[in-house]
Amino acid sequence: MTIENMIKCCDNLTPTENQLAQYILRNKEQVQKLSIQDLSEKTFVSKSAIHRFCKKIRVDGFNELKVKLVQDIVEDGKRKEEIDVNFPFASNDTQGIIAQKLLKLYEASITDTYNSINVEELHKAVVLLHNAEVIDIYTHAHNINVAENFQDKMRSIGRMVNCPRSSYEQRCTATASSKKHVALILSYSGKATFLPSIVEVLHENGVEVIWIGRVGTSVVPNYIKYHLYISDRENLRNRISQFSSHIAMQYMLDVVFSCIFKIDYEKNIDYIQKVTGVVDDRKINE
């Protein structure tokens, strides 16, 4: 995860730490060459406060912060050559050029999402989902397609996953859920109007919730302990379509499914081979 994303994900920075964070992000090239004493003098922030800031954003000290900054600078250089995820093609582009530009958009969105993954948080979410008797997915609009794809994959290994479509079905599912359930909320913006009431019901029923959305967005933080972040470069409204958020969400759910599958790898392979003849009725001899 980049330093910028680490800062976005940290919601307990003090005003002084926020100022320090903004200075670091604006001056990456210079900061990665400074000593901690130099940074302290330039920002009027004590060395101990800099160390506390590093700990809060989950960096093990100032030296590791500088290493991460070097990595970020390299990534920033690559990003300048990447596609505009909101308007990836122009009116005069040929069909071949459009195909090429969407390829670059997908690559950029997936790379962004990969760089946003916190492996510790991913592990916690995977274990939670693996141990759940039932998984309920709450989302809407275009994310329904991604949710149902995940549902289908999980069903292929014998797991119970619900994906209620309507608001009524979502309320019924949330009301009937228990501590044996785990809820997945898919919302790029975190501002979907159906979220607050659903999260409130889940909290009252003792259901653990995992939210997947763009970096830096908090959704009812007191209730939701688990967050998985995806690329945040797509504008919420000023765009052609949800090209970036769609492929980023798909990638993240495929990562989650693969990690769950890996825990019982041989068992899942055996299950697929056992049920293939039942669920797939095509006459295939290959």
C-alpha positions in Angstrom: 0.0 0.0 0.0 1.3 3.4 -0.9 2.0 6.1 1.8 -0.8 8.2 0.4 -3.3 5.3 0.8 -2.0 4.5 4.3 -2.7 8.1 5.3 -6.1 8.1 3.7 -7.0 4.9 5.7 -5.9 6.4 9.0 -8.8 8.3 10.6 -7.3 9.2 13.9 -4.5 11.6 12.9 -4.2 14.8 15.0 -4.2 18.2 13.2 -0.4 18.3 13.6 -0.1 14.9 12.1 -2.4 15.8 9.2 -0.1 18.8 8.5 2.9 16.6 8.6 1.2 14.1 6.3 0.4 16.8 3.7 3.9 18.1 3.8 5.3 14.6 3.2 2.9 14.0 0.3 3.7 17.4 -1.3 7.5 16.9 -1.0 8.2 13.2 -1.5 11.4 13.8 -3.4 12.8 16.0 -0.7 11.6 14.0 2.3 13.1 10.8 1.2 16.5 12.4 1.3 16.1 14.1 4.7 17.1 12.9 8.2 14.4 12.8 10.8 16.0 15.8 12.4 15.8 17.7 9.1 12.1 16.9 8.7 11.5 17.9 12.3 13.1 21.3 11.7 11.3 21.9 8.4 7.8 21.0 9.7 8.2 22.2 13.3 7.1 18.8 14.4 9.1 16.9 17.1 10.9 13.7 16.3 8.8 11.8 18.7 5.6 13.1 16.9 7.1 11.9 13.6 7.7 8.5 15.1 4.1 8.4 16.4 2.8 9.4 12.9 4.7 6.5 11.4 3.2 4.0 13.8 -0.3 5.3 13.2 0.0 4.8 9.4 1.5 1.3 10.1 5.1 2.1 9.1 7.9 0.8 11.3 9.8 3.9 11.8 11.1 6.9 9.7 13.6 4.8 7.7 10.8 2.5 6.4 8.8 5.6 5.6 11.6 6.8 3.4 11.8 3.4 1.6 8.1 3.6 1.0 8.4 7.1 -0.4 11.0 5.9 -2.9 8.6 3.2 -4.0 5.8 5.8 -4.3 7.9 8.1 -6.4 8.6 5.2 -8.9 4.8 4.5 -9.0 4.0 8.2 -9.5 6.3 8.2 -12.5 4.5 5.3 -14.0 1.1 6.8 -13.3 1.8 9.9 -15.3 1.8 7.8 -18.4 -1.4 5.9 -17.6 -4.9 6.4 -18.9 -7.6 8.7 -17.6 -9.9 6.2 -15.9 -12.9 8.6 -16.1 -12.6 9.5 -19.8 -10.3 6.8 -21.2 -11.1 7.4 -24.9 -12.1 10.2 -27.2 -14.8 10.7 -29.8 -12.3 10.3 -32.7 -10.6 7.1 -31.4 -10.8 4.1 -33.6 -12.3 0.8 -32.2 -8.8 -0.6 -32.0 -7.5 2.4 -30.0 -10.5 2.1 -27.6 -9.7 -1.6 -27.0 -6.1 -0.7 -26.3 -7.0 2.2 -23.9 -9.5 0.0 -21.9 -6.7 -2.6 -21.6 -4.5 0.1 -20.0 -7.3 1.3 -17.8 -7.9 -2.2 -16.5 -4.2 -2.7 -15.9 -4.0 0.6 -14.0 -7.1 -0.1 -11.9 -5.9 -3.5 -10.9 -2.4 -2.3 -10.1 -3.9 0.5 -8.0 -6.0 -2.0 -6.1 -3.2 -4.4 -5.6 -1.1 -1.5 -4.1 -4.0 -0.7 -1.8 -4.1 -4.2 -0.2 -3.2 -4.4 3.4 -2.3 -8.1 3.7 -3.1 -8.2 7.4 -6.6 -6.9 6.8 -7.1 -9.2 3.9 -6.1 -12.2 6.1 -8.6 -11.2 8.8 -11.4 -10.8 6.2 -10.6 -14.1 4.5 -10.6 -16.0 7.9 -13.9 -14.4 8.9 -15.6 -15.3 5.6 -14.1 -18.8 5.6 -15.5 -19.5 9.0 -18.9 -18.1 8.3 -21.8 -20.5 7.9 -23.6 -18.0 5.6 -22.3 -14.9 3.7 -24.7 -12.1 2.8 -23.7 -9.5 0.2 -25.3 -6.1 0.4 -24.9 -3.8 -2.7 -26.8 -2.3 -5.5 -26.7 -1.1 -9.1 -23.8 -2.3 -11.3 -22.1 -4.0 -8.3 -24.9 -6.6 -8.2 -23.2 -8.3 -11.2 -19.9 -8.5 -9.4 -21.6 -9.8 -6.2 -23.4 -12.5 -8.1 -20.2 -13.6 -9.8 -18.6 -14.0 -6.3 -21.8 -15.8 -5.2 -21.5 -18.3 -8.1 -17.8 -18.9 -7.4 -18.5 -19.6 -3.7 -21.4 -21.9 -4.5 -19.1 -23.9 -6.8 -17.2 -25.0 -3.6 -20.4 -25.6 -1.6 -20.6 -22.3 0.3 -23.9 -20.6 1.1 -23.9 -17.0 -0.1 -27.0 -14.8 -0.4 -27.2 -11.8 -2.7 -30.5 -10.0 -2.1 -31.3 -7.5 -4.9 -34.1 -5.3 -3.7 -34.2 -3.1 -0.7 -37.0 -5.2 0.7 -34.9 -8.4 0.3 -31.9 -6.7 1.9 -33.9 -5.7 4.9 -35.4 -9.1 5.3 -32.0 -10.8 4.9 -30.4 -8.4 7.5 -33.2 -8.9 9.9 -33.0 -12.7 9.7 -29.2 -12.8 10.0 -27.3 -13.9 13.1 -23.8 -14.3 14.5 -23.4 -17.3 12.2 -23.5 -14.9 9.2 -20.9 -12.5 7.9 -21.9 -9.5 5.8 -20.1 -8.2 2.7 -20.9 -4.6 1.8 -19.8 -3.5 -1.7 -19.9 0.3 -2.2 -17.3 2.2 -4.1 -18.3 5.6 -2.7 -19.5 4.4 0.7 -22.4 6.8 0.3 -25.2 4.5 -0.9 -28.4 5.5 0.8 -29.3 1.9 1.8 -26.2 1.4 3.9 -26.9 3.1 7.2 -30.2 1.3 8.0 -28.8 -2.1 6.9 -25.6 -1.7 8.9 -27.6 -0.7 12.0 -29.6 -3.9 11.8 -26.5 -6.0 11.2 -24.9 -4.4 14.3 -27.9 -5.1 16.5 -27.8 -8.8 15.3 -24.1 -9.2 16.1 -23.1 -9.7 12.5 -19.5 -9.0 11.5 -19.3 -6.7 8.5 -16.6 -6.4 5.8 -16.8 -3.3 3.6 -15.1 -3.1 0.2 -14.8 0.3 -1.3 -12.4 3.1 -2.4 -9.4 4.0 -0.3 -10.0 6.5 2.4 -13.7 6.3 2.7 -15.2 5.4 6.1 -18.7 3.8 6.4 -20.1 3.9 9.9 -16.6 3.2 11.4 -17.9 2.3 14.9 -19.8 -0.7 13.4 -17.5 -1.8 10.6 -14.2 -3.2 11.7 -13.0 -4.8 8.5 -12.2 -2.8 5.3 -10.7 -3.9 2.0 -9.8 -1.0 -0.3 -9.8 -0.7 -4.1 -8.5 2.0 -6.5 -9.9 5.4 -5.8 -9.1 7.2 -9.1 -12.7 7.1 -10.5 -14.8 10.2 -10.1 -18.2 9.5 -8.5 -20.1 11.2 -11.3 -17.8 12.9 -13.8 -17.0 9.8 -15.9 -18.2 7.9 -19.0 -18.9 4.8 -16.9 -17.8 2.7 -13.9 -15.0 1.0 -15.9 -12.4 1.4 -13.2 -14.4 0.7 -10.0 -16.1 -2.3 -11.7 -12.8 -4.1 -12.6 -11.2 -3.1 -9.3 -14.2 -4.6 -7.3 -14.1 -7.7 -9.5 -10.4 -8.2 -8.9 -10.7 -7.7 -5.1 -13.5 -10.3 -4.9 -11.5 -12.7 -7.0 -8.6 -12.3 -4.6 -10.9 -12.9 -1.6 -12.4 -16.0 -3.3 -9.0 -17.4 -4.2 -7.6 -16.9 -0.7 -10.7 -18.7 0.8 -10.3 -21.5 -1.8 -6.7 -21.9 -0.9 -7.4 -22.7 2.8 -9.1 -26.0 1.8 -7.5 -26.4 -1.6 -7.6 -30.2 -2.0 -11.1 -30.4 -0.4 -12.4 -27.8 -2.8 -10.9 -29.4 -5.8 -12.5 -32.7 -4.8 -15.8 -31.0 -4.3 -15.7 -29.4 -7.7 -14.9 -32.7 -9.4 -17.7 -34.4 -7.4 -20.5 -32.0 -8.3 -19.5 -31.0 -11.8 -21.6 -33.7 -13.4 -24.6 -32.6 -11.4 -24.5 -28.9 -11.9 -23.2 -28.9 -15.4 -25.5 -30.9 -17.6 -23.8 -30.2 -20.9 -22.8 -33.2 -23.0 -19.0 -32.7 -23.0 -16.6 -35.6 -23.4 -13.4 -33.5 -23.1 
